């Protein structure tokens, strides 16, 4: 059994975004537009934060999955491929986080 990746999820989001909004939550979100999808992402992020601060590990994993899914929907609507995000993460991790953060403040 192979490991499920964010790239796998991105492909699923892409496929489901092309379905009928009556048959797919992803298609319904995409059809509703970026404002709706971004709002949903924000709601899920707040739920993940609440699970984290209450030390609810099981719910945190559930909410984190919702955050990742909704983030990929928002990226899909914006036309930003996951690879662009991964390239940015790779660029940032080439140096220490403190040094990277300091370079953004100038």
Phi, psi and omega in degrees: 000127181275159181282133178287134184238168173297329176297321176299315180296320178300320179294320178296316178300316180299312181297313183288336179294340181267357180280178176287136177300339177283343184248349187218127176299320179299312180297323179296317178297314180298316180296328180287340176099172187297321182300315179294314181295318180293321177299317179296319176301315179298318178299316181293323178297318178297318179297323177293318178299315181297320177295323180293314184286341176264005178057039179264084187301317181296313180291328178299317178298318179298311182291325177297321176297319177298318179299312181298316179299310183292328174298317179293327175294315179299317178297319179301312181298322181282350182074027179256112180290148177306325181301327177295321178293317180296322177296321177294318177297318178298317179299316182292325183277000176288346177224171180294151179299323180294318179293318179298315181296318179297325181291335179282341184278348183276000000 
